[in-house]
Amino acid sequence: MITAVLGALGALTAWFGVVFAKDLVEHKDNLEKETNFVTSGIIGFVVNFFDTLGIGSFAPATALLRGFKQIQDRIIPGTLNVSCTIPVVTEAFIFITAIEVETITLVSMLLAATLGAYLGAGIISKLPERSIQLVMGVALLVAAVIFFAQQMEWMPGGGDAIGLSGIKLIIGIVGNFILGALMTAGIGLYAPNMVLVSLLGMSPATAFPIMMGSCAFLMPVASVKFIREGAYNRKASLAITVLGFVSVFVAAYLVTSMPLYWLKWLVTVVVTYTGITLLYAASKSKNVPAKPEDI
């Protein structure tokens, strides 16, 4: 069954790759001038390196892309999804084969997240910039609260189960559906998914194949929608994809241990600051739909 899951993931990723490559070729002479390929690539390497270690990439990537003025706020959600698809799929292949999770639990939660993303991407890709700023500002502050609670060890420690059944499985499916939809708004799935599986009594280790597999399945689906809407930054996405792919292997196979405690505190502070600045920007802008030339 796991072989079938990975085969389906490979097919989805190949479909995404074809759509992504075709769009890049069609717009190769009209890439974003405000975006620096090297800067975005370094950001991609850093955030996907720590993503592989379980910190998550969306919140820090948002902070860094905005901090280095690489991207317009309106297209941040699409860019995050498109640019991190290949790195996250790579992570999923590594962790799904390395950590045991009951097949029914894994497959049902992956499908739920994918369906949530499919429905969510169609909505998010059409929202005006101010709405995106509001959604992401609130989302980042929620993420900061979760990071803070984890650092303070207020979050549940989890149990030792490797699967769910009955009402717990239903809760897990519904929860992952919601998290999949929120992913398309630029809200990272990792931290809330860790909380979800821990609350349901599963081993924290099982969060890795579930959260990475969920993202890996939902991101190609959501990303194709963002690509077709033109709601993403092409140059940044290509740069982050290339260097992010490399960093996954560095983190997964070359790094055996790393003190992450203070880094997580730094991420919490940066994410909080970025969330506040997005809400401030939203308070100063008008909720006018984006013009085609702004995409």
N, C-alpha and C positions, 0 to 999 in steps of 0.2 A: 504493500500500500504506500509506503514511504517513497518507493521508486516511482509510483504513479504520480504522487504529489510533486516530486521534484521534476518529473517529466512535464507536467502541466505548467509548473513555474517556468521551466525553460522555454516552453512554447509561448507563454505570455510575454516573457522578456524579449524573445526574438521578435514578436509582433511590435512591441514597444520600440525596439531598436530600429526596425525598419521605418516606422513612422517618424521617429526622432531624426534619423539620418536624412530621410527625404526632406523634412522640413528645414534642416540645417543647409542642405544643398540648395534648396529653392531660395533661401534668404542669405546665402553666403556673402553677397555684396551689400547687405543691409544690416550688418550686425551692430549691436549697441555700442556707440562711441564712448559713452560714459563708463563703460565696464572695462577694467584692465584684466586681461586673461591670466597673467601671472598672479596678481593679487587674489583674484577669485579662486584660482587653482590652489594656492596656499591655504586659503580658508577651507576649501574642500578637503584638503589633506588632513588638516587639523581636526575639523569637526567629525569627519568619518573615522579617523583614528580612535577618537574617544567614544564615538558611536558604537564601535565594535566592542569596546570595553563596558558598554551598558549605560553610558551617560545620556545618550540621545544626541541628535545632530540639529534638529529644527530650531530649538531655542537659541543655542550659541551661534548657529549659522545666520539667523535673523539679526542678532546683535552685531555680528562682524560685518555682514553685508551692508547693513545700514551705517555702521560706524565708519567704514571705509568708502561709503558713498558709491557702492557698486550697482545699485538697483533702485528702481522706483517701488514705493510701498505697495502699490496696487497689484504688482505681479510677483510679490514675494511668495505667496502660497504655491502658485504654479511652478515657480523656479525651484523651490525647496523639493517639491515632489519629483519633478523631472530630473533635476541634477543628482538626487540621491538614490534614484531607482536602481541603477547598476550596482553601486556599492552595497546597498541593502540586500539586493538579491544574492550577491556574493556572500554576505554574512549569513543569510538564511541557509544557503547550501552547506556552509561550514557547520552551523549550530544544529540544524535539523538532523544531520547525520551523527552528531557528536553527543547529544543529550537526549535521553529517552523521555518521550511523552506518549500517552495512550493515543492511538490513531484517531479514534472517534472525537476525542477532545480537540486534538490538533486540527484535524480537517474541518470540523464544524466551526471552530473559532476563526480559522483562516477564511472560510467562505463568508462568514458574517461580516468580517472586516472589509472584505472585497466588495460586497454588496453595498455596505455603508458608504464606501469611497465612491462607488459608481454613481450613487444618487447625490452625494455631496458635491462632487467636482462640477457637475453641471450647473449647480447653483452658485458656488463660490467663484467660478471663472467669469461670471457675468456681473459680479458686484462692483460698484464704484469704489474708488480709492478710500473715501472716508469710512465706508462700511468695513473695508478690509482692515483699516487702521484700528477701528473700534474692536472688531472681533479679535484681531491678533494682540492688541494691547491687553484686553481682558484675559485672553488665553495665556499670554506670557506671565501675567501676574499670578494666575492659577498655577502654572507650572512652577513658578518661584516658591509658592506656598508648599507645593508637594516636595520640591527639593529641600526646603527648609525642614519640613516635617521628617523627611528621611534622615537628614543630618542630625536631627535631634532625637532620632530613634523613636519617634512617635508612631511610625507606620507599623502595621502588623508584620510579624516575622515569618508568617506562613507555616505550613506543616510539612509533611513528607510525601503527600500524594503526588502521583504523576498523571492523574486523570480525574475527570469529573463525571458525575452521573445524576439523573433525576433533576431536581429543581436547581441544584448548583450548576449543572451543565447548561440549563436554560438561561440562568443569570449570566453565565460566562458568554454565551452566544449573543444575548441582547447587549451586554456590556461592550463586547468587541465590535458589534455593529455600530454602536454610537461612537466608539473611538475611531473606527474607520472613517465615518463621516467627518469627524472633527479633524482628522489628518489632512483633509483637503483644504482646511482653513489655515493650515500651517501650525496646527497644534500637535506636537509630537506624541506618539503613542506609547513610547517606552515606559516612562515613569507611571502613567495611570494604569498601564497594563500590568506592571509589576505589583501595583497596589491591588488590582482586581484579582490576580491569581493568588496572591497572599491571603486576601480576605476569604477566598474560597477554599483555603486550606491546602493549596498546592505548594510544592517545594519551590523556593525562589529561583532555583536553577532552571525550572521548566519555563520560566518567563522568557528566557533567551530564545529558544526555538519558536515559542508562540508569538512573541512580540516582533521578532525579526521576520518570521514567516508571514505574519499578518501584514506587515509593511511591504514585504516582498511581493505578495499577491495583489494587494490593493494599489500599490504605487504605479505599476504599469497601466492598470485600468484608468486610474485617475489622471495619470500623466498624459495619456493619449488624448483625453478630453481637453486638458489645458493646452496641449500642443495645437490641437485643431481649432481652439478658440484664439490662439496666438497670445495667450495670457501667461507668458513666461519670458525670462531673459535668456536668449539663445547662447550668447557668448559665455555668460556665467555658468549656465547649465553644462556646457561642454567642458569647461575648465574644471568644474567641481567633479564631474563624472570621471574624467581621466585620472586626476590626482587622488580622488576619493577611492577609486578602485584599487590603486596601488597601496594606499594607507591601510585598507582593510587587511591585506595580507601581512603588512608590517605588524599591525596590532595583534592579529590572530596567531601568527606563527613565530614572531621574533620577540614579542614582549610577554614574559612569563609573570611578571609582577610589577606593580607600579603604585606608589602611594597616591590615592585619588582624593583623600579627605579634603585637603585645602583647595584642590582644583574644583571640587563640587561646591565649596563655599563661594569661590570666585564666580563660577557659572551662575549661582543663585543671585549674587549681587548684580552681575551684568544683565541677566534676564529681567530682573526687577527694574533696572534703569531703562532698558529698552522698552519694556511694557509701558512705563510711565511716559516716555517720549512719544510713543505711538499714540497714546490717548491724548497727549497734549497736541500732537499734530492733527489729530482728528477734530479736536475742539476748534482748531483754527481754519479748517478747510470746509468747503461746501460739498454736500453729498450729490455730486453731479456725475452721471455715467461717463466712463472714459471714452474719448474720441478714438476712432480707428487709428489715427496717426500716432496716438500715444502708446499703442500696443507694441 
